[in-house]
């Protein structure tokens, strides 16, 4: 049978501190873990945080509820996603999703979907195009009308379809063992350097070791991404396979 779209809704997302998200309204779930490196999303069983590529133009999110796995080209076969993830999601509240952003508050009742266990396919479109547009608007000191017209270039689609009743295995998150070890090492280094342990400690450690990390990363034959950032999981790998091996704990 052809997959059927049961319901959908599109909304401009308000961002705060470079993120926005959606959550199971009135549901019980752990908070998604903090972002690590250049991750574009973090998740828990009942909430998703998304980190758009743009800082000033508002993204759009489209929620879709399907009766089964949707076709890959259902949104636009000529507009392929730049990022994608499929993960479990559980709605154990009243059957409603809300939008939220740090320091921007919550917008409840955005999308109605029955309680249950779901597969969630999260797709991000036109991120690089949105960044280029934002840079152009800034360079030309564009007026408010042009900025308003640029809203929604960066698009996210959240597709839900029912999952079997068996327990859902949570996706790997930055709270895995390697990252926990990384945090312990960074904090030990900070104490030795007399540096305060706070939200900036990891950035300070990476800055102090940037030359060595970049040399090791490029030695793997992997190009640096368009933002000049090394993925967080690769920094973890450097810590556990190179930094510790050099006796620098």
Biotite code that builds the C-alpha atoms (Angstrom):
import biotite.structure as struc

atoms = struc.array([
    struc.Atom([0.000, 0.000, 0.000], chain_id="A", res_id=1, res_name="UNK", atom_name="CA", element="C"),
    struc.Atom([1.085, 3.561, -0.658], chain_id="A", res_id=2, res_name="UNK", atom_name="CA", element="C"),
    struc.Atom([2.056, 5.427, 2.533], chain_id="A", res_id=3, res_name="UNK", atom_name="CA", element="C"),
    struc.Atom([-0.605, 7.935, 3.554], chain_id="A", res_id=4, res_name="UNK", atom_name="CA", element="C"),
    struc.Atom([0.064, 11.348, 5.076], chain_id="A", res_id=5, res_name="UNK", atom_name="CA", element="C"),
    struc.Atom([-2.384, 11.580, 7.987], chain_id="A", res_id=6, res_name="UNK", atom_name="CA", element="C"),
    struc.Atom([-1.686, 15.135, 9.121], chain_id="A", res_id=7, res_name="UNK", atom_name="CA", element="C"),
    struc.Atom([0.877, 17.915, 8.737], chain_id="A", res_id=8, res_name="UNK", atom_name="CA", element="C"),
    struc.Atom([1.621, 21.401, 9.976], chain_id="A", res_id=9, res_name="UNK", atom_name="CA", element="C"),
    struc.Atom([4.299, 23.997, 9.104], chain_id="A", res_id=10, res_name="UNK", atom_name="CA", element="C"),
    struc.Atom([5.499, 26.622, 11.557], chain_id="A", res_id=11, res_name="UNK", atom_name="CA", element="C"),
    struc.Atom([8.165, 29.350, 11.652], chain_id="A", res_id=12, res_name="UNK", atom_name="CA", element="C"),
    struc.Atom([10.436, 28.464, 14.573], chain_id="A", res_id=13, res_name="UNK", atom_name="CA", element="C"),
    struc.Atom([11.614, 31.071, 17.047], chain_id="A", res_id=14, res_name="UNK", atom_name="CA", element="C"),
    struc.Atom([15.242, 30.423, 17.961], chain_id="A", res_id=15, res_name="UNK", atom_name="CA", element="C"),
    struc.Atom([17.164, 31.374, 21.092], chain_id="A", res_id=16, res_name="UNK", atom_name="CA", element="C"),
    struc.Atom([20.892, 30.977, 21.741], chain_id="A", res_id=17, res_name="UNK", atom_name="CA", element="C"),
    struc.Atom([21.268, 29.280, 18.366], chain_id="A", res_id=18, res_name="UNK", atom_name="CA", element="C"),
    struc.Atom([18.661, 26.553, 18.885], chain_id="A", res_id=19, res_name="UNK", atom_name="CA", element="C"),
    struc.Atom([15.021, 25.567, 18.871], chain_id="A", res_id=20, res_name="UNK", atom_name="CA", element="C"),
    struc.Atom([13.274, 22.316, 19.594], chain_id="A", res_id=21, res_name="UNK", atom_name="CA", element="C"),
    struc.Atom([10.058, 20.390, 20.022], chain_id="A", res_id=22, res_name="UNK", atom_name="CA", element="C"),
    struc.Atom([8.837, 18.227, 22.866], chain_id="A", res_id=23, res_name="UNK", atom_name="CA", element="C"),
    struc.Atom([6.090, 15.880, 24.051], chain_id="A", res_id=24, res_name="UNK", atom_name="CA", element="C"),
    struc.Atom([3.763, 18.305, 25.782], chain_id="A", res_id=25, res_name="UNK", atom_name="CA", element="C"),
    struc.Atom([2.737, 17.042, 29.256], chain_id="A", res_id=26, res_name="UNK", atom_name="CA", element="C"),
    struc.Atom([4.964, 14.003, 28.671], chain_id="A", res_id=27, res_name="UNK", atom_name="CA", element="C"),
    struc.Atom([7.616, 12.475, 30.917], chain_id="A", res_id=28, res_name="UNK", atom_name="CA", element="C"),
    struc.Atom([11.108, 12.263, 29.381], chain_id="A", res_id=29, res_name="UNK", atom_name="CA", element="C"),
    struc.Atom([14.737, 13.217, 30.105], chain_id="A", res_id=30, res_name="UNK", atom_name="CA", element="C"),
    struc.Atom([16.119, 16.439, 28.693], chain_id="A", res_id=31, res_name="UNK", atom_name="CA", element="C"),
    struc.Atom([18.315, 16.061, 25.594], chain_id="A", res_id=32, res_name="UNK", atom_name="CA", element="C"),
    struc.Atom([22.030, 16.189, 26.465], chain_id="A", res_id=33, res_name="UNK", atom_name="CA", element="C"),
    struc.Atom([24.079, 19.345, 25.846], chain_id="A", res_id=34, res_name="UNK", atom_name="CA", element="C"),
    struc.Atom([25.351, 19.923, 22.356], chain_id="A", res_id=35, res_name="UNK", atom_name="CA", element="C"),
    struc.Atom([28.883, 18.729, 21.705], chain_id="A", res_id=36, res_name="UNK", atom_name="CA", element="C"),
    struc.Atom([31.034, 20.137, 18.907], chain_id="A", res_id=37, res_name="UNK", atom_name="CA", element="C"),
    struc.Atom([29.143, 20.899, 15.715], chain_id="A", res_id=38, res_name="UNK", atom_name="CA", element="C"),
    struc.Atom([26.195, 18.539, 16.246], chain_id="A", res_id=39, res_name="UNK", atom_name="CA", element="C"),
    struc.Atom([23.074, 19.752, 14.427], chain_id="A", res_id=40, res_name="UNK", atom_name="CA", element="C"),
    struc.Atom([20.655, 18.058, 16.851], chain_id="A", res_id=41, res_name="UNK", atom_name="CA", element="C"),
    struc.Atom([20.465, 16.351, 20.239], chain_id="A", res_id=42, res_name="UNK", atom_name="CA", element="C"),
    struc.Atom([17.620, 14.134, 21.376], chain_id="A", res_id=43, res_name="UNK", atom_name="CA", element="C"),
    struc.Atom([15.983, 12.240, 24.204], chain_id="A", res_id=44, res_name="UNK", atom_name="CA", element="C"),
    struc.Atom([12.982, 9.912, 24.139], chain_id="A", res_id=45, res_name="UNK", atom_name="CA", element="C"),
    struc.Atom([10.494, 12.802, 24.121], chain_id="A", res_id=46, res_name="UNK", atom_name="CA", element="C"),
    struc.Atom([12.322, 15.959, 23.019], chain_id="A", res_id=47, res_name="UNK", atom_name="CA", element="C"),
    struc.Atom([14.540, 17.161, 20.173], chain_id="A", res_id=48, res_name="UNK", atom_name="CA", element="C"),
    struc.Atom([16.859, 20.176, 20.115], chain_id="A", res_id=49, res_name="UNK", atom_name="CA", element="C"),
    struc.Atom([17.866, 21.478, 16.669], chain_id="A", res_id=50, res_name="UNK", atom_name="CA", element="C"),
    struc.Atom([20.803, 23.797, 15.998], chain_id="A", res_id=51, res_name="UNK", atom_name="CA", element="C"),
    struc.Atom([20.221, 25.712, 12.752], chain_id="A", res_id=52, res_name="UNK", atom_name="CA", element="C"),
    struc.Atom([23.100, 26.753, 10.518], chain_id="A", res_id=53, res_name="UNK", atom_name="CA", element="C"),
    struc.Atom([21.890, 30.377, 10.514], chain_id="A", res_id=54, res_name="UNK", atom_name="CA", element="C"),
    struc.Atom([21.974, 32.718, 13.477], chain_id="A", res_id=55, res_name="UNK", atom_name="CA", element="C"),
    struc.Atom([19.588, 35.482, 12.375], chain_id="A", res_id=56, res_name="UNK", atom_name="CA", element="C"),
    struc.Atom([17.089, 34.171, 9.810], chain_id="A", res_id=57, res_name="UNK", atom_name="CA", element="C"),
    struc.Atom([14.288, 32.081, 11.286], chain_id="A", res_id=58, res_name="UNK", atom_name="CA", element="C"),
    struc.Atom([14.013, 28.454, 10.120], chain_id="A", res_id=59, res_name="UNK", atom_name="CA", element="C"),
    struc.Atom([10.773, 26.650, 9.367], chain_id="A", res_id=60, res_name="UNK", atom_name="CA", element="C"),
    struc.Atom([9.769, 23.237, 10.679], chain_id="A", res_id=61, res_name="UNK", atom_name="CA", element="C"),
    struc.Atom([7.158, 20.984, 9.091], chain_id="A", res_id=62, res_name="UNK", atom_name="CA", element="C"),
    struc.Atom([5.614, 18.199, 11.172], chain_id="A", res_id=63, res_name="UNK", atom_name="CA", element="C"),
    struc.Atom([4.213, 15.168, 9.339], chain_id="A", res_id=64, res_name="UNK", atom_name="CA", element="C"),
    struc.Atom([2.295, 12.139, 10.686], chain_id="A", res_id=65, res_name="UNK", atom_name="CA", element="C"),
    struc.Atom([2.332, 9.094, 8.371], chain_id="A", res_id=66, res_name="UNK", atom_name="CA", element="C"),
    struc.Atom([0.648, 5.714, 8.600], chain_id="A", res_id=67, res_name="UNK", atom_name="CA", element="C"),
    struc.Atom([3.937, 3.993, 7.676], chain_id="A", res_id=68, res_name="UNK", atom_name="CA", element="C"),
    struc.Atom([7.469, 4.721, 6.450], chain_id="A", res_id=69, res_name="UNK", atom_name="CA", element="C"),
    struc.Atom([7.100, 7.616, 3.976], chain_id="A", res_id=70, res_name="UNK", atom_name="CA", element="C"),
    struc.Atom([8.830, 7.710, 0.568], chain_id="A", res_id=71, res_name="UNK", atom_name="CA", element="C"),
    struc.Atom([12.150, 9.542, 0.472], chain_id="A", res_id=72, res_name="UNK", atom_name="CA", element="C"),
    struc.Atom([11.034, 12.095, -2.142], chain_id="A", res_id=73, res_name="UNK", atom_name="CA", element="C"),
    struc.Atom([7.764, 12.996, -0.434], chain_id="A", res_id=74, res_name="UNK", atom_name="CA", element="C"),
    struc.Atom([8.804, 16.564, 0.335], chain_id="A", res_id=75, res_name="UNK", atom_name="CA", element="C"),
    struc.Atom([10.533, 17.524, -2.896], chain_id="A", res_id=76, res_name="UNK", atom_name="CA", element="C"),
    struc.Atom([12.562, 15.053, -4.948], chain_id="A", res_id=77, res_name="UNK", atom_name="CA", element="C"),
    struc.Atom([14.623, 17.939, -6.354], chain_id="A", res_id=78, res_name="UNK", atom_name="CA", element="C"),
    struc.Atom([15.467, 19.322, -2.914], chain_id="A", res_id=79, res_name="UNK", atom_name="CA", element="C"),
    struc.Atom([17.549, 16.724, -1.063], chain_id="A", res_id=80, res_name="UNK", atom_name="CA", element="C"),
    struc.Atom([18.203, 17.078, 2.684], chain_id="A", res_id=81, res_name="UNK", atom_name="CA", element="C"),
    struc.Atom([21.694, 18.138, 3.767], chain_id="A", res_id=82, res_name="UNK", atom_name="CA", element="C"),
    struc.Atom([21.384, 16.426, 7.159], chain_id="A", res_id=83, res_name="UNK", atom_name="CA", element="C"),
    struc.Atom([19.197, 13.527, 8.272], chain_id="A", res_id=84, res_name="UNK", atom_name="CA", element="C"),
    struc.Atom([18.621, 11.260, 11.257], chain_id="A", res_id=85, res_name="UNK", atom_name="CA", element="C"),
    struc.Atom([16.108, 8.551, 12.153], chain_id="A", res_id=86, res_name="UNK", atom_name="CA", element="C"),
    struc.Atom([15.479, 7.965, 15.832], chain_id="A", res_id=87, res_name="UNK", atom_name="CA", element="C"),
    struc.Atom([12.857, 6.722, 18.310], chain_id="A", res_id=88, res_name="UNK", atom_name="CA", element="C"),
    struc.Atom([10.354, 9.110, 19.859], chain_id="A", res_id=89, res_name="UNK", atom_name="CA", element="C"),
    struc.Atom([7.720, 8.383, 22.479], chain_id="A", res_id=90, res_name="UNK", atom_name="CA", element="C"),
    struc.Atom([4.624, 10.469, 23.167], chain_id="A", res_id=91, res_name="UNK", atom_name="CA", element="C"),
    struc.Atom([3.249, 9.613, 26.600], chain_id="A", res_id=92, res_name="UNK", atom_name="CA", element="C"),
    struc.Atom([1.501, 12.900, 27.372], chain_id="A", res_id=93, res_name="UNK", atom_name="CA", element="C"),
    struc.Atom([-1.778, 14.212, 25.995], chain_id="A", res_id=94, res_name="UNK", atom_name="CA", element="C"),
    struc.Atom([-0.841, 13.757, 22.345], chain_id="A", res_id=95, res_name="UNK", atom_name="CA", element="C"),
    struc.Atom([0.472, 17.209, 21.524], chain_id="A", res_id=96, res_name="UNK", atom_name="CA", element="C"),
    struc.Atom([3.864, 18.580, 20.496], chain_id="A", res_id=97, res_name="UNK", atom_name="CA", element="C"),
    struc.Atom([5.114, 22.017, 21.532], chain_id="A", res_id=98, res_name="UNK", atom_name="CA", element="C"),
    struc.Atom([7.898, 24.206, 20.173], chain_id="A", res_id=99, res_name="UNK", atom_name="CA", element="C"),
    struc.Atom([10.532, 25.791, 22.423], chain_id="A", res_id=100, res_name="UNK", atom_name="CA", element="C"),
    struc.Atom([13.772, 27.773, 22.387], chain_id="A", res_id=101, res_name="UNK", atom_name="CA", element="C"),
    struc.Atom([16.191, 28.829, 25.116], chain_id="A", res_id=102, res_name="UNK", atom_name="CA", element="C"),
    struc.Atom([15.216, 32.270, 26.473], chain_id="A", res_id=103, res_name="UNK", atom_name="CA", element="C"),
    struc.Atom([12.288, 32.410, 24.023], chain_id="A", res_id=104, res_name="UNK", atom_name="CA", element="C"),
    struc.Atom([9.812, 30.313, 25.954], chain_id="A", res_id=105, res_name="UNK", atom_name="CA", element="C"),
    struc.Atom([7.473, 27.590, 24.735], chain_id="A", res_id=106, res_name="UNK", atom_name="CA", element="C"),
    struc.Atom([4.714, 27.470, 22.140], chain_id="A", res_id=107, res_name="UNK", atom_name="CA", element="C"),
    struc.Atom([2.410, 24.596, 23.175], chain_id="A", res_id=108, res_name="UNK", atom_name="CA", element="C"),
    struc.Atom([-0.112, 22.731, 21.058], chain_id="A", res_id=109, res_name="UNK", atom_name="CA", element="C"),
    struc.Atom([1.687, 23.138, 17.740], chain_id="A", res_id=110, res_name="UNK", atom_name="CA", element="C"),
    struc.Atom([0.987, 19.645, 16.371], chain_id="A", res_id=111, res_name="UNK", atom_name="CA", element="C"),
    struc.Atom([-1.514, 17.020, 17.516], chain_id="A", res_id=112, res_name="UNK", atom_name="CA", element="C"),
    struc.Atom([-0.423, 13.371, 17.325], chain_id="A", res_id=113, res_name="UNK", atom_name="CA", element="C"),
    struc.Atom([-1.812, 10.391, 19.298], chain_id="A", res_id=114, res_name="UNK", atom_name="CA", element="C"),
    struc.Atom([0.235, 9.046, 22.227], chain_id="A", res_id=115, res_name="UNK", atom_name="CA", element="C"),
    struc.Atom([2.448, 6.077, 21.383], chain_id="A", res_id=116, res_name="UNK", atom_name="CA", element="C"),
    struc.Atom([5.887, 4.991, 20.200], chain_id="A", res_id=117, res_name="UNK", atom_name="CA", element="C"),
    struc.Atom([7.105, 6.398, 16.904], chain_id="A", res_id=118, res_name="UNK", atom_name="CA", element="C"),
    struc.Atom([9.915, 6.368, 14.442], chain_id="A", res_id=119, res_name="UNK", atom_name="CA", element="C"),
    struc.Atom([11.019, 9.959, 13.846], chain_id="A", res_id=120, res_name="UNK", atom_name="CA", element="C"),
    struc.Atom([12.795, 10.929, 10.659], chain_id="A", res_id=121, res_name="UNK", atom_name="CA", element="C"),
    struc.Atom([14.399, 14.343, 11.070], chain_id="A", res_id=122, res_name="UNK", atom_name="CA", element="C"),
    struc.Atom([15.562, 16.097, 7.901], chain_id="A", res_id=123, res_name="UNK", atom_name="CA", element="C"),
    struc.Atom([17.325, 19.426, 7.377], chain_id="A", res_id=124, res_name="UNK", atom_name="CA", element="C"),
    struc.Atom([17.126, 21.212, 4.025], chain_id="A", res_id=125, res_name="UNK", atom_name="CA", element="C"),
    struc.Atom([18.961, 24.175, 2.449], chain_id="A", res_id=126, res_name="UNK", atom_name="CA", element="C"),
    struc.Atom([21.272, 24.844, 5.411], chain_id="A", res_id=127, res_name="UNK", atom_name="CA", element="C"),
    struc.Atom([24.204, 25.922, 3.236], chain_id="A", res_id=128, res_name="UNK", atom_name="CA", element="C"),
    struc.Atom([21.957, 28.054, 1.012], chain_id="A", res_id=129, res_name="UNK", atom_name="CA", element="C"),
    struc.Atom([20.536, 29.787, 4.104], chain_id="A", res_id=130, res_name="UNK", atom_name="CA", element="C"),
    struc.Atom([24.028, 30.561, 5.411], chain_id="A", res_id=131, res_name="UNK", atom_name="CA", element="C"),
    struc.Atom([25.042, 32.066, 2.058], chain_id="A", res_id=132, res_name="UNK", atom_name="CA", element="C"),
    struc.Atom([21.860, 34.169, 2.008], chain_id="A", res_id=133, res_name="UNK", atom_name="CA", element="C"),
    struc.Atom([22.433, 35.374, 5.561], chain_id="A", res_id=134, res_name="UNK", atom_name="CA", element="C"),
    struc.Atom([26.010, 36.415, 4.743], chain_id="A", res_id=135, res_name="UNK", atom_name="CA", element="C"),
    struc.Atom([24.758, 38.282, 1.663], chain_id="A", res_id=136, res_name="UNK", atom_name="CA", element="C"),
    struc.Atom([22.121, 40.158, 3.673], chain_id="A", res_id=137, res_name="UNK", atom_name="CA", element="C"),
    struc.Atom([24.701, 41.133, 6.291], chain_id="A", res_id=138, res_name="UNK", atom_name="CA", element="C"),
    struc.Atom([27.227, 42.265, 3.672], chain_id="A", res_id=139, res_name="UNK", atom_name="CA", element="C"),
    struc.Atom([24.635, 44.500, 1.976], chain_id="A", res_id=140, res_name="UNK", atom_name="CA", element="C"),
    struc.Atom([23.151, 45.773, 5.240], chain_id="A", res_id=141, res_name="UNK", atom_name="CA", element="C"),
    struc.Atom([19.771, 44.626, 3.904], chain_id="A", res_id=142, res_name="UNK", atom_name="CA", element="C"),
    struc.Atom([16.546, 46.138, 5.165], chain_id="A", res_id=143, res_name="UNK", atom_name="CA", element="C"),
    struc.Atom([13.969, 44.424, 7.377], chain_id="A", res_id=144, res_name="UNK", atom_name="CA", element="C"),
    struc.Atom([11.813, 43.376, 4.432], chain_id="A", res_id=145, res_name="UNK", atom_name="CA", element="C"),
    struc.Atom([14.624, 41.357, 2.864], chain_id="A", res_id=146, res_name="UNK", atom_name="CA", element="C"),
    struc.Atom([15.406, 39.680, 6.189], chain_id="A", res_id=147, res_name="UNK", atom_name="CA", element="C"),
    struc.Atom([11.740, 38.787, 6.579], chain_id="A", res_id=148, res_name="UNK", atom_name="CA", element="C"),
    struc.Atom([11.641, 37.293, 3.084], chain_id="A", res_id=149, res_name="UNK", atom_name="CA", element="C"),
    struc.Atom([14.641, 35.103, 3.986], chain_id="A", res_id=150, res_name="UNK", atom_name="CA", element="C"),
    struc.Atom([12.722, 33.392, 6.790], chain_id="A", res_id=151, res_name="UNK", atom_name="CA", element="C"),
    struc.Atom([12.133, 29.745, 6.080], chain_id="A", res_id=152, res_name="UNK", atom_name="CA", element="C"),
    struc.Atom([14.943, 29.187, 3.573], chain_id="A", res_id=153, res_name="UNK", atom_name="CA", element="C"),
    struc.Atom([16.382, 26.801, 6.156], chain_id="A", res_id=154, res_name="UNK", atom_name="CA", element="C"),
    struc.Atom([13.800, 24.035, 6.546], chain_id="A", res_id=155, res_name="UNK", atom_name="CA", element="C"),
    struc.Atom([13.425, 21.075, 8.880], chain_id="A", res_id=156, res_name="UNK", atom_name="CA", element="C"),
    struc.Atom([10.943, 18.235, 8.457], chain_id="A", res_id=157, res_name="UNK", atom_name="CA", element="C"),
    struc.Atom([9.946, 15.931, 11.331], chain_id="A", res_id=158, res_name="UNK", atom_name="CA", element="C"),
    struc.Atom([8.171, 12.799, 10.051], chain_id="A", res_id=159, res_name="UNK", atom_name="CA", element="C"),
    struc.Atom([6.476, 10.463, 12.509], chain_id="A", res_id=160, res_name="UNK", atom_name="CA", element="C"),
    struc.Atom([5.113, 6.973, 11.901], chain_id="A", res_id=161, res_name="UNK", atom_name="CA", element="C"),
    struc.Atom([4.143, 4.304, 14.429], chain_id="A", res_id=162, res_name="UNK", atom_name="CA", element="C"),
    struc.Atom([6.828, 1.974, 15.772], chain_id="A", res_id=163, res_name="UNK", atom_name="CA", element="C"),
    struc.Atom([6.295, -1.619, 16.987], chain_id="A", res_id=164, res_name="UNK", atom_name="CA", element="C"),
    struc.Atom([5.453, -2.084, 20.643], chain_id="A", res_id=165, res_name="UNK", atom_name="CA", element="C"),
    struc.Atom([8.860, -3.557, 21.571], chain_id="A", res_id=166, res_name="UNK", atom_name="CA", element="C"),
    struc.Atom([11.217, -1.366, 23.646], chain_id="A", res_id=167, res_name="UNK", atom_name="CA", element="C"),
    struc.Atom([12.917, 1.429, 21.752], chain_id="A", res_id=168, res_name="UNK", atom_name="CA", element="C"),
    struc.Atom([16.703, 1.578, 21.842], chain_id="A", res_id=169, res_name="UNK", atom_name="CA", element="C"),
    struc.Atom([17.841, 5.122, 22.455], chain_id="A", res_id=170, res_name="UNK", atom_name="CA", element="C"),
    struc.Atom([20.263, 6.562, 19.860], chain_id="A", res_id=171, res_name="UNK", atom_name="CA", element="C"),
    struc.Atom([23.854, 7.210, 20.861], chain_id="A", res_id=172, res_name="UNK", atom_name="CA", element="C"),
    struc.Atom([24.246, 10.627, 22.454], chain_id="A", res_id=173, res_name="UNK", atom_name="CA", element="C"),
    struc.Atom([27.137, 12.749, 23.675], chain_id="A", res_id=174, res_name="UNK", atom_name="CA", element="C"),
    struc.Atom([26.720, 11.190, 27.137], chain_id="A", res_id=175, res_name="UNK", atom_name="CA", element="C"),
    struc.Atom([28.430, 7.987, 25.972], chain_id="A", res_id=176, res_name="UNK", atom_name="CA", element="C"),
    struc.Atom([31.542, 6.641, 27.669], chain_id="A", res_id=177, res_name="UNK", atom_name="CA", element="C"),
    struc.Atom([34.042, 8.306, 25.318], chain_id="A", res_id=178, res_name="UNK", atom_name="CA", element="C"),
    struc.Atom([32.593, 11.757, 25.926], chain_id="A", res_id=179, res_name="UNK", atom_name="CA", element="C"),
    struc.Atom([32.376, 11.218, 29.680], chain_id="A", res_id=180, res_name="UNK", atom_name="CA", element="C"),
    struc.Atom([36.074, 10.304, 29.613], chain_id="A", res_id=181, res_name="UNK", atom_name="CA", element="C"),
    struc.Atom([36.768, 13.407, 27.516], chain_id="A", res_id=182, res_name="UNK", atom_name="CA", element="C"),
    struc.Atom([35.045, 15.619, 30.097], chain_id="A", res_id=183, res_name="UNK", atom_name="CA", element="C"),
    struc.Atom([37.056, 14.088, 32.953], chain_id="A", res_id=184, res_name="UNK", atom_name="CA", element="C"),
    struc.Atom([40.312, 14.720, 31.087], chain_id="A", res_id=185, res_name="UNK", atom_name="CA", element="C"),
    struc.Atom([39.432, 18.318, 30.197], chain_id="A", res_id=186, res_name="UNK", atom_name="CA", element="C"),
    struc.Atom([38.494, 19.083, 33.799], chain_id="A", res_id=187, res_name="UNK", atom_name="CA", element="C"),
    struc.Atom([41.763, 17.560, 35.078], chain_id="A", res_id=188, res_name="UNK", atom_name="CA", element="C"),
    struc.Atom([43.711, 19.689, 32.593], chain_id="A", res_id=189, res_name="UNK", atom_name="CA", element="C"),
    struc.Atom([41.803, 22.814, 33.654], chain_id="A", res_id=190, res_name="UNK", atom_name="CA", element="C"),
    struc.Atom([42.595, 22.213, 37.326], chain_id="A", res_id=191, res_name="UNK", atom_name="CA", element="C"),
    struc.Atom([46.296, 21.795, 36.500], chain_id="A", res_id=192, res_name="UNK", atom_name="CA", element="C"),
    struc.Atom([46.217, 25.043, 34.520], chain_id="A", res_id=193, res_name="UNK", atom_name="CA", element="C"),
    struc.Atom([44.288, 26.925, 37.198], chain_id="A", res_id=194, res_name="UNK", atom_name="CA", element="C"),
    struc.Atom([41.416, 27.512, 34.761], chain_id="A", res_id=195, res_name="UNK", atom_name="CA", element="C"),
    struc.Atom([37.818, 27.706, 36.079], chain_id="A", res_id=196, res_name="UNK", atom_name="CA", element="C"),
    struc.Atom([35.605, 24.753, 35.175], chain_id="A", res_id=197, res_name="UNK", atom_name="CA", element="C"),
    struc.Atom([32.538, 26.175, 33.471], chain_id="A", res_id=198, res_name="UNK", atom_name="CA", element="C"),
    struc.Atom([30.767, 26.236, 30.102], chain_id="A", res_id=199, res_name="UNK", atom_name="CA", element="C"),
    struc.Atom([33.913, 27.603, 28.418], chain_id="A", res_id=200, res_name="UNK", atom_name="CA", element="C"),
    struc.Atom([36.371, 24.998, 29.729], chain_id="A", res_id=201, res_name="UNK", atom_name="CA", element="C"),
    struc.Atom([36.049, 22.607, 26.794], chain_id="A", res_id=202, res_name="UNK", atom_name="CA", element="C"),
    struc.Atom([36.563, 25.453, 24.303], chain_id="A", res_id=203, res_name="UNK", atom_name="CA", element="C"),
    struc.Atom([39.694, 26.483, 26.199], chain_id="A", res_id=204, res_name="UNK", atom_name="CA", element="C"),
    struc.Atom([41.076, 22.931, 26.060], chain_id="A", res_id=205, res_name="UNK", atom_name="CA", element="C"),
    struc.Atom([40.361, 22.621, 22.335], chain_id="A", res_id=206, res_name="UNK", atom_name="CA", element="C"),
    struc.Atom([41.969, 26.021, 21.655], chain_id="A", res_id=207, res_name="UNK", atom_name="CA", element="C"),
    struc.Atom([45.086, 25.019, 23.591], chain_id="A", res_id=208, res_name="UNK", atom_name="CA", element="C"),
    struc.Atom([45.398, 21.786, 21.603], chain_id="A", res_id=209, res_name="UNK", atom_name="CA", element="C"),
    struc.Atom([43.971, 23.026, 18.272], chain_id="A", res_id=210, res_name="UNK", atom_name="CA", element="C"),
    struc.Atom([47.205, 22.649, 16.284], chain_id="A", res_id=211, res_name="UNK", atom_name="CA", element="C"),
    struc.Atom([47.784, 19.047, 17.404], chain_id="A", res_id=212, res_name="UNK", atom_name="CA", element="C"),
    struc.Atom([44.121, 18.064, 16.913], chain_id="A", res_id=213, res_name="UNK", atom_name="CA", element="C"),
    struc.Atom([43.986, 19.555, 13.404], chain_id="A", res_id=214, res_name="UNK", atom_name="CA", element="C"),
    struc.Atom([47.261, 17.894, 12.369], chain_id="A", res_id=215, res_name="UNK", atom_name="CA", element="C"),
    struc.Atom([46.009, 14.508, 13.600], chain_id="A", res_id=216, res_name="UNK", atom_name="CA", element="C"),
    struc.Atom([42.581, 14.974, 11.980], chain_id="A", res_id=217, res_name="UNK", atom_name="CA", element="C"),
    struc.Atom([43.966, 15.977, 8.588], chain_id="A", res_id=218, res_name="UNK", atom_name="CA", element="C"),
    struc.Atom([46.345, 13.024, 8.861], chain_id="A", res_id=219, res_name="UNK", atom_name="CA", element="C"),
    struc.Atom([43.279, 10.763, 8.719], chain_id="A", res_id=220, res_name="UNK", atom_name="CA", element="C"),
    struc.Atom([42.646, 12.057, 5.196], chain_id="A", res_id=221, res_name="UNK", atom_name="CA", element="C"),
    struc.Atom([39.385, 13.758, 6.196], chain_id="A", res_id=222, res_name="UNK", atom_name="CA", element="C"),
    struc.Atom([38.831, 17.356, 5.010], chain_id="A", res_id=223, res_name="UNK", atom_name="CA", element="C"),
    struc.Atom([37.802, 20.005, 7.526], chain_id="A", res_id=224, res_name="UNK", atom_name="CA", element="C"),
    struc.Atom([34.119, 20.864, 7.095], chain_id="A", res_id=225, res_name="UNK", atom_name="CA", element="C"),
    struc.Atom([32.785, 24.122, 5.668], chain_id="A", res_id=226, res_name="UNK", atom_name="CA", element="C"),
    struc.Atom([32.600, 25.711, 9.123], chain_id="A", res_id=227, res_name="UNK", atom_name="CA", element="C"),
    struc.Atom([36.242, 24.904, 9.908], chain_id="A", res_id=228, res_name="UNK", atom_name="CA", element="C"),
    struc.Atom([35.122, 22.687, 12.800], chain_id="A", res_id=229, res_name="UNK", atom_name="CA", element="C"),
    struc.Atom([36.204, 19.159, 13.658], chain_id="A", res_id=230, res_name="UNK", atom_name="CA", element="C"),
    struc.Atom([33.253, 16.914, 14.636], chain_id="A", res_id=231, res_name="UNK", atom_name="CA", element="C"),
    struc.Atom([32.890, 16.358, 18.365], chain_id="A", res_id=232, res_name="UNK", atom_name="CA", element="C"),
    struc.Atom([33.111, 12.563, 18.114], chain_id="A", res_id=233, res_name="UNK", atom_name="CA", element="C"),
    struc.Atom([36.478, 12.927, 16.341], chain_id="A", res_id=234, res_name="UNK", atom_name="CA", element="C"),
    struc.Atom([37.775, 15.169, 19.146], chain_id="A", res_id=235, res_name="UNK", atom_name="CA", element="C"),
    struc.Atom([36.715, 12.421, 21.579], chain_id="A", res_id=236, res_name="UNK", atom_name="CA", element="C"),
    struc.Atom([38.640, 9.917, 19.464], chain_id="A", res_id=237, res_name="UNK", atom_name="CA", element="C"),
    struc.Atom([41.744, 12.128, 19.532], chain_id="A", res_id=238, res_name="UNK", atom_name="CA", element="C"),
    struc.Atom([41.526, 12.350, 23.321], chain_id="A", res_id=239, res_name="UNK", atom_name="CA", element="C"),
    struc.Atom([41.218, 8.601, 23.865], chain_id="A", res_id=240, res_name="UNK", atom_name="CA", element="C"),
    struc.Atom([43.555, 7.358, 21.116], chain_id="A", res_id=241, res_name="UNK", atom_name="CA", element="C"),
    struc.Atom([46.241, 10.054, 20.930], chain_id="A", res_id=242, res_name="UNK", atom_name="CA", element="C"),
    struc.Atom([46.164, 12.423, 23.894], chain_id="A", res_id=243, res_name="UNK", atom_name="CA", element="C"),
    struc.Atom([45.999, 9.690, 26.534], chain_id="A", res_id=244, res_name="UNK", atom_name="CA", element="C"),
    struc.Atom([48.476, 7.510, 24.644], chain_id="A", res_id=245, res_name="UNK", atom_name="CA", element="C"),
    struc.Atom([50.955, 10.363, 24.947], chain_id="A", res_id=246, res_name="UNK", atom_name="CA", element="C"),
    struc.Atom([50.686, 10.221, 28.732], chain_id="A", res_id=247, res_name="UNK", atom_name="CA", element="C"),
    struc.Atom([49.059, 13.660, 28.987], chain_id="A", res_id=248, res_name="UNK", atom_name="CA", element="C"),
    struc.Atom([46.174, 12.779, 31.297], chain_id="A", res_id=249, res_name="UNK", atom_name="CA", element="C"),
])
